[in-house]
Amino acid sequence: MSFSVMSQNSIPNTFGIAATADCYKVVGHEDELRAMLADPALIEKPCLILGGGSNMVFTRHFPGTIIHLENKGVRLVEVQGDDLFVEAAAGEVWDDFVRYCISQGWHGLENLVAIPGTVGAAPVQNVGAYGMEAKDVIHSVRAYELGTGVEHVFSNDECRFGYRDSIFKHELKGKYVVGSVLFRLHRTFAPNIRYKALSDALSSAGITNPTPLQLADTIAEVRWSKLPRPEETGSAGSFFKNPIVSAEHYERLKADYPDIVAYPVADGYKLAAGWLIERAGWKGRTLGRCGVYEKQALVLVNRGKCTGADVIALADAITDDIQTRFGVTLEKEAIII
Ligand SMILES: Cc1cc2nc3c(=O)[nH]c(=O)nc-3n(C[C@H](O)[C@H](O)[C@H](O)COP(=O)(O)OP(=O)(O)OC[C@H]3O[C@@H](n4cnc5c(N)ncnc54)[C@H](O)[C@@H]3O)c2cc1C
């Protein structure tokens, strides 16, 4: 196996951080991937699978191999009545895939339009937006074991999807590489417009019965009115998770802050981390070369030549402040490398 050793500034990540690794390998074909993964020497050192780097923050030189997936391909595998089984290669750009499906009249992915990243990361992260998650349309995931190259097809149930979560982030973390994903889509278009910001945007545009393209375009518009476009401003999307607190803790906070944004969950209340950060006065602030996005306090952004250390310094300052003010511990959603 031959690797290109050290790559400066070319390891993709939407935060725009200059990242380096011992080895960096771009894989363009699934066969190539399988052959590479079959080498037991691969797992002697750390190994990181990279899609678009849209949820990662590089904070150090990576002391191992980064495998960047760029395998492409989308095909209609089978039709069963209204159901369409569509397979997409892991290295496909997620948004290109969603838009391609719309253009083919394959429905069900419209609400997930414009999420940065790749098809291969979608089951790992169980990406979600505007009232749906990838798990709602994933039939199964074809993956290869690191160190043996052995193929395994994981059913939807076996993926153990949760909120932005799956088995690939737990028991199988670092053990399997997703090569392709099989989606169950539909011929019939049944728009999901229950999400309030979306139904509001459609009504203000005077659209009552959106076409698939109108739905996707409206979602993309709403999304980019609140989030930084990766090609303009570096970020990793939502940086912190929404924290869950006990009912008693929530009642105390509610007494002090009647406008706190929260909703009940099984074990207490889920608080909007963005509300806490904004209320603490961080929205729009900058520390070093990293800042809090002006339109959405949950997003940390690159103010220019930002390093991983800048991101962590700001994240730690916010976390400490939120702990002191509200007694709430923030956890990072972005993956820190
Ligand atoms: C502006 C912005 C907005 C965003 N909005 C949303 C949103 O609305 N909803 C949402 O859910 N997310 C959102 N995100 C986060 C991000 O888009 C998703 O997490 C996405 O799935 C990351 O894809 P990626 O290919 O860039 O993965 P990467 O960041 O490269 O990797 C993410 C994780 O998946 C693993 N991985 C990637 N590919 C594979 C593979 N083929 N096999 C095994 N493991 C793999 C990596 O090792 C890593 O652990 C946003 C990000 C940005 C920058």
The ligand as an SDF file (V2000), in Angstrom:
LIG
                    3D

 53 58  0  0  0  0  0  0  0  0999 V2000
  -23.1630   25.0290    7.6780 C   0  0  0  0  0  0  0  0  0  0  0  0
  -23.4500   23.6340    8.1690 C   0  0  0  0  0  0  0  0  0  0  0  0
  -24.7690   23.2420    8.3660 C   0  0  0  0  0  0  0  0  0  0  0  0
  -25.0620   21.9590    8.8280 C   0  0  0  0  0  0  0  0  0  0  0  0
  -26.3700   21.6050    8.9950 N   0  0  0  0  0  0  0  0  0  0  0  0
  -26.6770   20.3540    9.4110 C   0  0  0  0  0  0  0  0  0  0  0  0
  -28.0360   19.9430    9.5470 C   0  0  0  0  0  0  0  0  0  0  0  0
  -28.9680   20.6880    9.2700 O   0  0  0  0  0  0  0  0  0  0  0  0
  -28.2860   18.6920    9.9800 N   0  0  0  0  0  0  0  0  0  0  0  0
  -27.2850   17.8110   10.2750 C   0  0  0  0  0  0  0  0  0  0  0  0
  -27.5720   16.6760   10.6650 O   0  0  0  0  0  0  0  0  0  0  0  0
  -25.9760   18.1700   10.1460 N   0  0  0  0  0  0  0  0  0  0  0  0
  -25.6550   19.4040    9.7220 C   0  0  0  0  0  0  0  0  0  0  0  0
  -24.3430   19.7780    9.6020 N   0  0  0  0  0  0  0  0  0  0  0  0
  -23.2720   18.8190    9.9590 C   0  0  0  0  0  0  0  0  0  0  0  0
  -22.7540   17.9940    8.7490 C   0  0  0  0  0  0  0  0  0  0  0  0
  -23.2760   18.5000    7.5440 O   0  0  0  0  0  0  0  0  0  0  0  0
  -23.1500   16.5140    8.8840 C   0  0  0  0  0  0  0  0  0  0  0  0
  -22.6620   15.9810   10.0900 O   0  0  0  0  0  0  0  0  0  0  0  0
  -22.6220   15.6820    7.7170 C   0  0  0  0  0  0  0  0  0  0  0  0
  -23.1930   14.3890    7.7360 O   0  0  0  0  0  0  0  0  0  0  0  0
  -21.1150   15.5630    7.6990 C   0  0  0  0  0  0  0  0  0  0  0  0
  -20.7630   14.9500    6.4650 O   0  0  0  0  0  0  0  0  0  0  0  0
  -19.2410   14.8560    6.0370 P   0  0  0  0  0  0  0  0  0  0  0  0
  -19.1850   13.9930    4.8310 O   0  0  0  0  0  0  0  0  0  0  0  0
  -18.6710   16.2000    5.9230 O   0  0  0  0  0  0  0  0  0  0  0  0
  -18.6430   14.0550    7.2920 O   0  0  0  0  0  0  0  0  0  0  0  0
  -17.2680   14.3160    8.0350 P   0  0  0  0  0  0  0  0  0  0  0  0
  -17.3610   15.5910    8.8080 O   0  0  0  0  0  0  0  0  0  0  0  0
  -16.1490   14.1290    7.1200 O   0  0  0  0  0  0  0  0  0  0  0  0
  -17.3270   13.1060    9.0720 O   0  0  0  0  0  0  0  0  0  0  0  0
  -18.2830   13.0630   10.0910 C   0  0  0  0  0  0  0  0  0  0  0  0
  -18.1570   11.7160   10.8300 C   0  0  0  0  0  0  0  0  0  0  0  0
  -18.5620   10.6650    9.9690 O   0  0  0  0  0  0  0  0  0  0  0  0
  -17.4900    9.7460    9.7600 C   0  0  0  0  0  0  0  0  0  0  0  0
  -17.5530    9.3340    8.3560 N   0  0  0  0  0  0  0  0  0  0  0  0
  -17.6440   10.1450    7.2730 C   0  0  0  0  0  0  0  0  0  0  0  0
  -17.7550    9.3970    6.1570 N   0  0  0  0  0  0  0  0  0  0  0  0
  -17.7260    8.1060    6.5500 C   0  0  0  0  0  0  0  0  0  0  0  0
  -17.7880    6.8630    5.8850 C   0  0  0  0  0  0  0  0  0  0  0  0
  -17.9240    6.7730    4.5510 N   0  0  0  0  0  0  0  0  0  0  0  0
  -17.7180    5.7170    6.6120 N   0  0  0  0  0  0  0  0  0  0  0  0
  -17.5950    5.7730    7.9540 C   0  0  0  0  0  0  0  0  0  0  0  0
  -17.5250    6.9170    8.6540 N   0  0  0  0  0  0  0  0  0  0  0  0
  -17.5950    8.0710    7.9540 C   0  0  0  0  0  0  0  0  0  0  0  0
  -16.2250   10.5080   10.1030 C   0  0  0  0  0  0  0  0  0  0  0  0
  -15.1850    9.6390   10.4720 O   0  0  0  0  0  0  0  0  0  0  0  0
  -16.7390   11.3740   11.2470 C   0  0  0  0  0  0  0  0  0  0  0  0
  -16.8020   10.6190   12.4280 O   0  0  0  0  0  0  0  0  0  0  0  0
  -24.0100   21.0470    9.1140 C   0  0  0  0  0  0  0  0  0  0  0  0
  -22.6780   21.4350    8.8930 C   0  0  0  0  0  0  0  0  0  0  0  0
  -22.4060   22.7050    8.4010 C   0  0  0  0  0  0  0  0  0  0  0  0
  -20.9720   23.1000    8.1570 C   0  0  0  0  0  0  0  0  0  0  0  0
  1  2  1  0
  2  3  1  0
  2 52  2  0
  3  4  2  0
  4  5  1  0
  4 50  1  0
  5  6  2  0
  6  7  1  0
  6 13  1  0
  7  8  2  0
  7  9  1  0
  9 10  1  0
 10 11  2  0
 10 12  1  0
 12 13  2  0
 13 14  1  0
 14 15  1  0
 14 50  1  0
 15 16  1  0
 16 17  1  0
 16 18  1  0
 18 19  1  0
 18 20  1  0
 20 21  1  0
 20 22  1  0
 22 23  1  0
 23 24  1  0
 24 25  2  0
 24 26  1  0
 24 27  1  0
 27 28  1  0
 28 29  2  0
 28 30  1  0
 28 31  1  0
 31 32  1  0
 32 33  1  0
 33 34  1  0
 33 48  1  0
 34 35  1  0
 35 36  1  0
 35 46  1  0
 36 37  1  0
 36 45  1  0
 37 38  2  0
 38 39  1  0
 39 40  1  0
 39 45  2  0
 40 41  1  0
 40 42  2  0
 42 43  1  0
 43 44  2  0
 44 45  1  0
 46 47  1  0
 46 48  1  0
 48 49  1  0
 50 51  2  0
 51 52  1  0
 52 53  1  0
M  END
$$$$
